[in-house]
Amino acid sequence: MENLISLVNKIQRACTALGDHGDSSALPTLWDSLPAIAVVGGQSSGKSSVLESIVGKDFLPRGSGIVTRRPLVLQLQKIDDGAREYAEFLHLPRKRFTDFAAVRKEIQDETDRETGRSKAISSVPIHLSIYSPNVVNLTLIDLPGLTKVAVEGQSENIVKDIENMVRSYIEKPNCIILAISPANQDLATSDAIKISREVDPSGERTFGVLTKIDLMDKGTDAVEILEGRSFKLKYPWVGVVNRSQADINKNVDMIAARRREREYFSNTTEYKHLAHKMGSEHLAKMLSKHLEHVIKSRIPGIQSLINKTVLELESELSRLGKPIAADAGGKLYSIMEICRLFDQIFKEHLDGVRAGGEKVYNVFDNQLPAALKRLQFDKQLAMDNIRKLVTEADGYQPHLIAPEQGYRRLIESSIVSIRGPAEASVDTVHAILKDLVHKSVNETVELKQYPALRVEVTNAAIESLDKMRDGSKKATLQLVDMECSYLTVDFFRKLPQDVEKGGNPTHSIFDRYNDSYLRRIGSNVLSYVNMVCAGLRNSIPKSIVYCQVREAKRSLLDHFFAELGTMDMKRLSSLLNEDPAIMERRSAISKRLELYRAAQSEIDAVAWSKEMASSISSMSTRFCFIPNNNGSHKPNPWLYQQSLSSNSLIFYSKHHPHRRPLSSSQIPVVETDEEDDKDGLTFRGCGKEVKENGCNGDGRIQGGIATVPGFGWWPIKAYRPCPGFVEAGGRYRRIGQSMDEVAFGRGDSKSSTDSPS
């Protein structure tokens, strides 16, 4: 059980080192969940003397007024008899104090370092560990003494501040209250009892200590209080006799003071019958035993709290992001890593891992075709416009066979109108890509930390998209212009043939401008323009994807990365400026997570003592080997099981499948070969030279919970057939009891394994 108190001591030290003092904050606190004993008392109640008597050393500051101005977490560690006792402070690691006068001075100095030389108080505890063969394992928290009046040099609020500090400790359900009251004052006026009753009305957590019994007026005694008749608590009152001021001035040894305390209770008529339950030594042992019990009952809850809180803190720390690197290289790496995450999210949108990329396809599949269909080629190919363009194209020399220049002008004027839908498609895709940039920025958690970097990345990405849009627009419009600059000859070569196949004679030169002829020209031009539209409907998306989408995936932030390489330390730092509140929160969360992980590790690693395992051992058995009586030191393959409910022994054969209980008069002596357990032994169950892992040699392999490391004590043993035994021809039958038989005691199972012949 000493391990449990040491465990809590380690966690408390970690709490103090990492800033968890149990005070109210936005962070989860582990300190409040740890069982502790808080020492409460008014000024001059003898509180310091009780603590020194328990320790057996003079080490606490003394004086008038408020001497204890910070909580003192006092951890007592028992060491081997004869070892030299020493003290250590958490704020002075690896420095041992063997002079306890120096301990007193360091307490005063450390208090002044936190509060200044004023008489102010602080809730930040001082952590002191004392290692001595003369103490029991115990942890106490010495709190400032309660007072009713502020003295000179103290704040007017000091009375309320001390009370609030004391209350913040003792109102927690895991706190054990050690209420110190002087016997030479009316108990009804005791500050310790008053505040203890307020936070613990039933007295379930309160231990009463009565000091200065030897200073009571003649004719009076404290028997009614000590016997619990005057003021009843759940636990018995303990009376102590401390050193007087004269003893302190004379440097009376603590050992002598303890001896005199024992003699006082043994020799005083009123207290003789209570002497075995009085004194500082009895108080220390009682508190240590009770603290062990409380810690044992709280450990499962503390474990659950730690595991839950670790997950919560890790989740929050992940949301807050990583801390900023200090050097230029680290800052540059951090920026590029964040940009890489943003770029990955942007690509995921385009590739369909995240939503958004499908909008680009919608432009090509719906918007562009619809826009092409809406083009009003009819106006371009109206009869009057055809006549006008063909006539103008002929000039002074009318065309001889077909109006080639007229065709070209009509086709060019129609194809030029396709530039509008093509340009609109480029702009629409550009708008979609910009929207995906903003979405990706918002979805990049790391960018939320750094507003300046967020703006720079957004601007750089948009700037790149603008350049890509310009390039895409140029390339896409060039596709349209190409169709204007070079007409497909094969299309027009077919026209005269079509006329001949249709049986229509070529119009004479005199009726070449009649309506029928012009309609024929318009129909041919429209067919060609539709053919061009069909081609551009396929080529425009390719141009846009190549110039915008593909480039955005490939080099969205390339220009920004090039600029980063030229930035100095100051500029890089400005990009990684984040909200100071987030920085402070991250630092606090990191420290608190470090605390919880350390506590988690300590609890997982602690070796449970016999007392801790007693509730488990009540169900389990203990096994050992019975030595041979043939003079050999090699143990017999027989085990004994000791029932924890009685002193009887039940013996089992280690290798016998039936495991029949034997009385001690039936214990067999089995001669064993010195080579029995060595590799190469042929096992009678399966005849193999190498035994299966877990096999008992007779065809049975143990499984179930009992085979898990650390769970060997599990009382229910499960078995299965050994594969080697079955392969060798053995016939396996169930051995033992079913779960119902184990739980409810039903049935009389028979079982065996038949070895192969």
Salt bridges, closest charged atoms under 4 A:
ASP20 OD1 - ARG592 NH1 3.94
ASP32 OD1 - LYS172 NZ 2.56
GLU52 OE1 - ARG62 NH2 2.31
GLU52 OE1 - ARG243 NH2 3.45
ASP58 OD1 - ARG243 NH2 2.70
GLU85 OE2 - LYS57 NZ 2.72
GLU88 OE2 - ARG96 NE 3.52
GLU106 OE2 - HIS91 NE2 2.84
GLU106 OE2 - ARG113 NH2 2.37
ASP109 OD2 - LYS105 NZ 2.79
GLU110 OE2 - ARG70 NH1 3.44
GLU110 OE1 - HIS91 NE2 3.59
GLU110 OE1 - ARG113 NE 2.82
ASP112 OD1 - ARG69 NH2 2.82
ASP112 OD2 - ARG117 NH1 3.32
ASP142 OD1 - LYS47 NZ 2.74
GLU163 OE2 - ARG167 NH2 2.67
ASP191 OD1 - LYS148 NZ 2.54
GLU198 OE1 - ARG167 NH2 2.82
GLU198 OE2 - LYS194 NZ 3.11
GLU204 OE1 - LYS234 NZ 3.12
GLU227 OE1 - ARG229 NH2 2.51
GLU227 OE2 - HIS273 NE2 2.74
ASP247 OD2 - ARG260 NH2 2.18
GLU281 OE1 - ARG262 NH1 2.43
GLU314 OE2 - ARG597 NH2 2.78
GLU316 OE2 - ARG585 NE 2.70
GLU337 OE2 - ARG340 NH2 2.93
ASP343 OD2 - LYS347 NZ 3.36
GLU348 OE1 - ARG354 NE 2.63
ASP351 OD1 - LYS553 NZ 2.76
ASP384 OD1 - ARG387 NH1 3.63
GLU392 OE2 - LYS388 NZ 3.06
ASP394 OD2 - HIS399 ND1 2.85
GLU404 OE2 - ARG408 NE 3.58
GLU423 OE2 - LYS473 NZ 3.55
ASP427 OD1 - LYS473 NZ 2.98
GLU443 OE1 - HIS349 NE2 2.94
GLU443 OE1 - ARG354 NH1 2.89
GLU456 OE2 - ARG571 NH2 3.00
GLU463 OE2 - LYS467 NZ 3.93
ASP466 OD1 - HIS430 NE2 2.90
ASP470 OD1 - ARG469 NE 3.50
ASP481 OD1 - ARG419 NH1 2.70
ASP490 OD1 - ARG493 NH1 3.69
ASP511 OD2 - HIS507 ND1 3.76
ASP515 OD1 - ARG387 NH2 2.82
GLU551 OE2 - ARG550 NH1 3.49
GLU551 OE2 - ARG554 NH2 2.76
GLU563 OE2 - HIS559 NE2 3.30
GLU578 OE1 - ARG586 NH2 2.87
GLU602 OE1 - LYS10 NZ 3.59
GLU675 OE1 - LYS678 NZ 2.87
ASP677 OD2 - LYS634 NZ 3.56
GLU692 OE2 - LYS688 NZ 3.89
ASP698 OD1 - ARG684 NE 2.81
GLU727 OE1 - LYS688 NZ 3.91
ASP740 OD2 - ARG746 NH2 3.64
ASP754 OD2 - ARG731 NH2 2.76
ASP754 OD2 - ARG733 NH1 3.15
